[in-house]
Amino acid sequence: MLICQSFKYFYNSNMGFVSEFKAFAMNGNVVDLAIGVIIGGAFGKIVSSSIDDVITPLLLKPALEAANLTKLEDLTAFGSVKYGMFLSATINFVIVAFVLFLIIKGINAAKSKMDKEEAAAPATPPAPSREEILLGEIRDLLKRN
């Protein structure tokens, strides 16, 4: 019974809990964050696949064959220390950090280009106010007389 009363209180308050949550969830920042998380998750899968399916077979194959292993994650020391997992996570991090660096560098370059264009564009003078227009008309009338 207490839960129903609490729900009624939240639902019937000034803005209403449900409508307040709806306003929060539909806020642009929350939607942008959700999209970023989804794209980040997909990008993480792409990076993991590139490590597991491209980089490891091409670059690390000789080292893995010398250790009689097929996957980087199988590298262990003292039987239980899986330093292969650490190497894989480190490579993933370096790739993600490099791609993010390139993205941020591109965004900063675009911002600086836009700032330069805005600074180079001549500023248009503001339109005359109503008082200035009336004073100009009065001046013109006085010149005629």
C-alpha positions in Angstrom: 0.0 0.0 0.0 2.9 2.3 0.8 4.4 1.8 -2.6 1.1 2.8 -4.3 0.9 5.9 -2.2 4.5 6.8 -3.0 3.8 6.3 -6.7 0.7 8.4 -6.5 2.7 11.2 -4.8 5.4 11.1 -7.5 2.8 10.9 -10.3 0.6 13.7 -8.9 3.2 16.1 -7.7 3.6 19.5 -9.4 5.5 18.4 -12.4 4.9 14.7 -11.8 7.7 12.2 -11.5 6.9 10.5 -14.8 6.8 13.8 -16.7 9.9 15.0 -15.0 11.7 11.8 -15.9 10.4 12.1 -19.5 11.8 15.7 -19.7 15.1 14.5 -18.3 15.3 11.5 -20.7 14.4 13.5 -23.7 17.0 16.2 -22.9 19.6 16.4 -25.7 22.6 15.6 -23.6 21.1 12.3 -22.3 20.2 11.2 -25.8 23.7 12.2 -27.1 25.3 10.2 -24.3 23.2 7.1 -25.0 24.2 7.3 -28.7 27.8 7.7 -27.7 27.7 4.7 -25.4 26.1 2.5 -28.2 28.6 3.6 -30.8 31.5 3.2 -28.3 30.4 -0.4 -27.6 30.3 -1.2 -31.3 33.7 0.5 -31.8 35.1 -1.6 -29.0 34.0 -4.8 -30.8 35.6 -3.6 -34.0 38.9 -3.0 -32.1 38.8 -6.3 -30.4 38.1 -8.1 -33.7 41.0 -6.2 -35.3 43.3 -7.3 -32.5 42.2 -10.9 -32.4 41.7 -11.5 -36.1 44.2 -9.2 -37.9 47.0 -7.9 -35.7 47.7 -11.0 -33.7 47.8 -13.4 -36.7 49.9 -11.0 -38.8 52.3 -9.4 -36.4 52.5 -11.7 -33.4 52.3 -15.1 -35.2 56.0 -15.8 -35.1 56.2 -15.1 -31.4 53.1 -17.2 -30.7 54.4 -20.1 -32.8 57.7 -20.0 -30.9 55.7 -20.3 -27.7 53.5 -23.1 -29.2 50.3 -21.0 -28.8 47.5 -20.1 -31.1 46.0 -17.1 -29.3 47.6 -14.1 -27.6 45.4 -14.7 -24.6 46.9 -18.1 -24.0 50.3 -16.6 -23.0 50.9 -17.4 -19.3 53.7 -17.2 -16.8 54.1 -19.4 -13.8 50.9 -21.3 -14.8 48.4 -18.7 -13.7 49.6 -15.2 -14.7 47.8 -14.5 -18.0 50.0 -11.8 -19.4 48.7 -12.5 -22.8 45.3 -11.0 -21.7 47.2 -8.0 -20.4 49.0 -7.5 -23.7 45.7 -7.9 -25.6 44.0 -5.2 -23.4 47.1 -2.9 -23.8 47.0 -3.2 -27.6 43.2 -2.5 -27.5 43.8 0.6 -25.4 46.5 2.0 -27.6 44.4 1.6 -30.7 41.3 3.2 -29.1 43.4 6.0 -27.7 45.0 6.7 -31.1 41.7 6.7 -32.9 40.2 9.1 -30.3 43.3 11.3 -30.6 42.7 11.5 -34.4 39.0 12.3 -33.9 39.7 15.0 -31.4 42.5 16.4 -33.5 40.1 16.6 -36.5 37.4 18.3 -34.4 39.9 20.9 -33.1 41.1 21.6 -36.6 37.5 22.1 -37.8 36.8 24.4 -34.8 39.9 26.5 -35.5 39.0 26.8 -39.2 35.5 27.9 -38.3 36.9 30.4 -35.8 39.3 31.8 -38.4 36.4 32.2 -40.9 34.3 34.0 -38.3 37.1 36.3 -37.5 37.9 37.0 -41.1 34.3 37.8 -42.0 33.6 41.5 -41.7 31.2 42.4 -39.0 28.0 43.9 -40.3 27.0 47.1 -38.6 23.8 46.9 -36.5 20.7 48.2 -38.1 19.8 51.7 -37.0 17.4 51.9 -34.1 14.0 53.5 -34.3 15.2 56.7 -32.6 18.1 57.0 -35.1 15.7 56.7 -38.0 13.4 59.4 -36.6 16.3 61.7 -35.9 17.5 61.2 -39.5 14.0 62.1 -40.8 13.9 65.2 -38.6 17.4 66.2 -39.9 16.2 65.8 -43.5 13.1 67.9 -42.9 15.2 70.7 -41.3 17.5 70.7 -44.3 14.6 71.3 -46.7 13.3 74.2 -44.7 
